[in-house]
Amino acid sequence: MSANIWIIDDDAAIRFILEDSLQQWGYRPQSYFNGEEVLEALQTQVAPQLIISDIRMPGIDGLTLLSKVREQHPNLPCLITTAYSNLDSTVSAYLTGAFDYLPKPFDLAELKQRIEQALRPSLSQPNQPSPTTPSFDRDIIGQSPMMQQLYRAIGRLAKTKVNVLISGETGTGKELIARALHKHSPVAKGEFVALNMAAIPAELAEAELFGHEKGAFTGAAQSRQGRFAQADNGTLFLDEIGDMPLPLQAKLLRALAEGSYYPIGGQTLKHANARIIAASHKNLAQLVSEGLFREDLYYRLNVIRLDLPPLRERGEDIPALLDFHLERAAKQHHLSRKNLTQAARQKLTHYHWPGNIRELENLCQQLTIMSPTDTIDIQDLPTLMTNRNPSLSNTAVASTNWQQALTKTVEQALSENQPQLYQHLQSEFDHVLIETALKHTQFHKQLAAQKLNIGRNTLTRKYQSQASN
């Protein structure tokens, strides 16, 4: 018998789409307007095999509903969907026991795959107690697909303390994400201790990391605790790990492998109980191939990898980031809130932001402090931001060239009456796009999907289809 799936959403259009799709896929859907209806139905009807629920609804919200449902049916998988996705709601969904979390609008093919996974008994999660719902990480802003992927990753990691490697350009918010990972983790009650390897001299790095005993070296007048000890039962964030000297890499590897270390000059073994989150703006895999980073340490750190997108690839998030940082700057300096004209907002949305979020934050500080008026127009922006971007001009030329080549190809195919021309060219275009993106990201499917602004499952499906053909 096909699985019975309950849909809970106050949007009639969403219910209709889901009902129609589920019926086409061979399931038996049943729809409800709100959570109260579901709780009543569970008292009189056989529980479904799967629940798909919105978060924001009249009456009890989806997360409260999920918690109540799992009290009675701890092994009933639930998929959470919402149009108001942020880091807090994503992490809350996973901690409350959701099987998975999909931001709206979702890809139906991806939804189908998640449903199939949820209905496999081996993948259903046992009931776990729900921790206190975490507070908002208000500094982490964005609704773009790449940020949604990031939220989901943090949510999935919330029940674990595995090592995480964060990669991304300078200014993309690597420490912010590291702090969020710590906050939503089993070691959240411990300390979050950060050490920037690029900011300390190589000869002092070992003492900073592992500490030292009195008299261990010239100038060591007293014993000093290292960052590992400070982060005991918490999180040690090693920023710019690519700048760590090779000799220290070997000692870090040993500490991670054996779970213990000796401070400099010490005879007593110390336990290394910190969760490690490392970050770098460099390509560590390339450093490994060049002999500048230990391969064994790379794999020890790279248990889970999070790739942070540059701001230029998150254009839809820029307006919200501007509003947030302008508001923050005004409160910080006790000044009036600056407002951007539509023209200025559009100009900044299309700016290439080489310094990423850090550059955007600095701009908001500058405008708040230095602008004599409360309304910011294009002429009030720094000259660098209003000049035509040379790289964009080169991109435009390249764009024109490939479009001209495509036009000639289409004209020739039309003159030859080539059958199924549209389907053929669409398939070829997808093939080139996906193959190039995968090669560019060293076949990192999630990163390739982020750069193409499509779902990872969509990319995988298209790639597998191309391979079979």
N, C-alpha and C positions, 0 to 999 in steps of 0.2 A: 504494500500500500504506500502511496506517495506521502511525503511528510506534510504535516499540518503546520503552517507558519502563521503566526499572529502579527499583524501590522498595527502599530499604534502611532498615529500622527493626526494632528488637528487640521492639517492641510488636505482638503479633499482631492486636489490634483495629484499630490504625492501618493495618497492611498490608491487612486485609480491606476497610476503608472505601475506601482508595485504589484497590485492585484493582477493586472493584465500580464506583466512580465512573469510573475510566479506561476500563473496558469499555463503560459506558453512553455515554461521550463518543467512542467509536470508536477507542480506542488499544489497543495490545497490552501489557499490564503483565506484569512479571516481578519476583517478590519475593525478597529476600535478608534474612537475619537479622542479618548483620554485615558489616563492611568486608572481612574476609579472604575471605569467599565471593565478593564482587564482584571482587576482584583476581584470584582463581583463574579466575572465569568469563571475565574479559577476555582470559585467555591462550588460551582454547579456543573462544570464541564471538565473533560479530560484535558490535561495540560498539553500544549503544543510541543512539537519537537524543536522549535526555534521561535524566538521573539525578535522582531525588528522594531525598534522604538526611537522616536524623536526625543530630544531633551526638553526643549521649551514647549510646554503644552498647558492648557488651562488646568487648574487643579494641581495635583502633584506632578513634579517634573520627572523626566525620564530616568534620572539617576536614583531618585527616591523610589520610583517604581521598581527599578532593577534590584535595589537592595531588598525591598519587600518580597519580590518574586523569589529571590534566591534564598530567603529565609525558609520558604516552603518547598522550593524545588532547587536545591543547590547545584544540580548538574544540568539545569536547563540553560543552554547557550543563548546569549543575547547579543545582537548587533545593535550598536548605538549609531544614530545618524543625527546630524544637526547642521543648520545653516549658520550657526553662531559659534564657530569653532575657534578655540584658543588653547593655549597650553594647559590652563587650569582644567577646562572641561575634558580635554583629552586624557590627562593623567587621572582625573577623578573617575572617568569611565572605566579605565583599566583597573584602578585600585578597587572599585566597587564590584568588579568581577565581570565586566563586559568581555565577550569573546573577541570582539574587534570593534573598531570605531571608524566610521566613514563620514567625512565632511560633505555637505551638499554644496553644489550638485555633484552627484557621484556617477561614475561610469557604470552602466548596467552590466557590462561584461565583468568588471571588477567585483560588483556586488554578487553576481552569480557565482564567481569563484569563492568568495568569502562564505556564501551560504553553503556551498558544497563542503568546504573545509569545516564549518561549524557543525554540520550534520554527521561528520565522522566521529564516532564515539571516542576514539583514541585521542582526539584533539580537544574534546570538551574539557574545560578546566574544573577541578573540584572547587567546592565552595571554600572561600577564605575569608577571615574576618576583615571588615572594611576599616582601614585607618581613618583618622579624622581627615575630612576633605581638605586638601591643601589650599592655601591662599593664593591669590592671583600673582603670577610673575609678570607684573605690569610692564617691565622693561622689554619683554619679548613680544614684539608686535608683528603681525602679518597674517594675511589670509590667502596668500599665494599658494599654489600647489606645492611648491618646494618647502614652504614653512609648515604646511599641513603634514607633509611627510616627516618633517623634523619633530613636530608635536607627537605624532604617533610613535616615533622611535623612543622619545623620552618616556611616553606612557608605558610602552612595553618594558622599558628598562627599570621602571619604578619599583619592581619587586626584587630586583637583583642588585648585586654590587660588583659585577664583572668590570674588568678594565675597559676603558673606552678611549679611543683615539679620535680627536676632533681635528679636522683639517679645514682650512679656509684662508682666504687672503687676509692681510692685516686689516683690522678694523671691522671685521664681520661679526664680532661678538662671541668669540670662542670662550672667554672666561664667563660671560653671561650664561651661556649654555652649560658650562661646567658647573656653575653654581646651581642652576636649575636641576641638573642631574643629581647633585648632592642633596638638594632640598627635598626631592621626591625619590628618596632611596631608603633602604633599611638602616643606613648609617647617618641619617639626617640629624640625629641628636649629637653626633660627634662634631669636631671642628672641621671647617673647610680651610685648608692651608694652601696658599699659592706660592709657587717659586718660579720666577722667570729666569730660565737658563741663559738668556741673552743679556741679562742685566747684571750679572755678577762675573767677576774675573774667574778664569779657569782654575787658578790656584786656590780659590776660596770655595769652589763649588762643592767639593766633597764635604767640607766642614759644615756648610749650609745644609746639605742634604742629610747627613748622618750624625752631625754634632761632633764634639770632641771633649776629651778629658783635660783637666788642668795640667799644664806643662807639656801637652802633646806636641807643640811646636812653638817657635819664638812668638811671644805675644799672647799665648794662651794662658792668661793669668788665672783663669777659673774655668771650670767645666761649663759647657754650653750645650743645651738640647738642640738637636737638629730638627728639620721640618718633618722627617718621618715620625719622630716621637711626638711632635706637636699634633700630628694628624692621626694619632692612635685611635682606632675605632671610628675614624671619620674619613675624610677624603683629602688626598694629596694631589693637588693640581700642578702638573709640571708643564708650564707654558714654554713654548719655543724649544721643545725637546730636541729638535734637530741641531741646536747649538750646543748640546751637551758634549763635553770632551770624550773621546773614545775610551780612555782609561776609566772614567767614571761610569760610562755605559756598562762596562763589564761588572763593576761593583753593584750597580743598580740591578742588573740582570740576576746576579747571585742573590741579592736581597729578595727579589720577587720570586725566584725559583725555590729558595730555601725558606722564605718567610722569616728571615732573621738577618742581622748585620752587627758589625762591631763599630762603635764610634771611633774616631781617630784617637789612637793612644789608649783605647779601652781594652780591657780583658774580659769584660762581661758581655755575653751575647744579648742583644736586644731583639725583641720580636717586632716584625713589620706587619702590623695589623691594619694598615691604611688601604683604602680603595684607591687605585691609581686612575686618574684621568689625565691624559697627555694631550698636548695640542701643538700644532706647527703650521706655519704658512708655507713651509717648504714641502717639496715632494719627497717624502721619506723613502719611498720605494726607489726613487732615482738615487738618493744618497746611499742607499744600500748597494746598488749596482756600482757606484763609484767608490765604494769602500770607506765611506765617510760615516756610515751608521751601521751598527751591528744588526745583522739579519735576524739573529735569534731574539734580540731585544725587540726588534720591530714586530715580530709575530707575538711576543709576549704582551706587548702593549695593544696591538691591533686585534683584540678579541671582538670588539664591536667598533665600527668606524662610522662617524657622523661627518658628512661633508656639508659645510655651510656655504650657501650660495652667495656670490657677490651681490651687492645692492643693485648693480645695473641689470641683473637678471630677475629682479623683484620689483619691476616698475609699478605694479598695482599696489604694492605696500608703501611706496614712498609718501603719498599724501598723508596717510595715517601716522607715519613716523615723523613727518614734519609737524603735524598738529601736536603730537605727544611731546616732542622736544621743545617746541615753542612754549607750550604750557608749562613745562618743567622749568625752563630757563626763566620765565616770568616769575614763578613762585620762588625760585632759588635766589633771585636778585631783588625781589620785592618791587618789580617793575610791571608796567601794563603789558598785557598779552598782545603780541604782534599778530596781524592777520595778513595772509598772502592774497593778492589779487589772483583771479583765475589765470591770467597770463603768466604771472610769476610762478604759480603752482605748476602750470604745464611745462614751463621752461625747466624747472627743477626735476620734474618727473622724467624728462628726457635727457637730463644731464647724465654723464657716464660715471660719476662718483668713484674716482680711483682710490679715495681713502675710505670708501664704504660708509658704514653707519657712524664711525668716529668722525668722518668729515662732515656728515649731515648734522651731527650733534654740535660740532664746533660752529657750523654756520648758524644754527639756531641761537647759540650763545652770542655770537657776533651781532646778529640782527637785533636781538633783544636789547643788548647794551648800547650799541652804536647808532641805531636808526633813530632819527629825531621824531618820526611819525609812527603811528600805530598800524598804518597800512603799508605793506611792502609790495612794490611793483618791480618790474623787470629792471628798471634803471637803478634800483636800490640794491640789487644783487652784485656780488663781486664780479669784476670784468671777466675773470677766467671762466666763470660759469655761463656767461652770456655770449662768449665768442663761439664761433662755429667750431665744432670738434673735428680736427683733421681726420681722426680715425673713422668718424662717421662718414666723411666725404669719400674716403677710400672704400668703405663698405658700400656706399651708394653706387660707385663706379662698378665694383664687382657684381653688385646686384643687377645692374643694367646689362652687363656682359652675359650673365647666365640666362637672363630673361630673353635676350636676343637669340642666343643659341637654342633655347627651348622653342621660340617662335619659328625658327627655321626648321626644326625637327617636326613640329606640328604641321607646318605648311607642306613639307615633303610627304608626310604620312597621309595627309588628306588628299593630296594629288594622286597618291598610289592606292587610295580607297582601302587603307589598312583597317581590318575589322577590329571591333572592340578597342578603339584607340584610347578612349578615356580610361578604361580599366587597365590597359597595358601601361600607359604613362603614369597613372596613379600608383601602380604597383612598383614601377621603376623608381619613382620619386621616393616612396616610402623606403625602398631598399637602400638607396644611396644615403638618405637622411639617417636611418637607424644604424646602418653599418658604419658610417662616418662618426656618429656620436659615440658608438661603442668603442671604436678604435681610439678616439680622442680621450676617452675616460678609462682606457686600458681595460675595457669590457666590464666596467663597474655599472651594472644595469640600473641601479637606483639613481646613481649620479647622472647617467645618460638620460634617463627619463626626466629628471629634474631640469636638465639643460634644454630638453625639447618641450618642456611644460606639458608632458603627458603622464598618465599613470604608469607605474612600473609594470603592472600586469598587461596593460595595452602594448607596451613596448615588447614584452616577452612574447605575447601572442603573435604580434606581427613578425617578429624575428623568427619564431618557430615556423610560421606559415611560409616565410621566404625560404627557410632552409629545406622544408619539405618539397618546395616547388623547384 
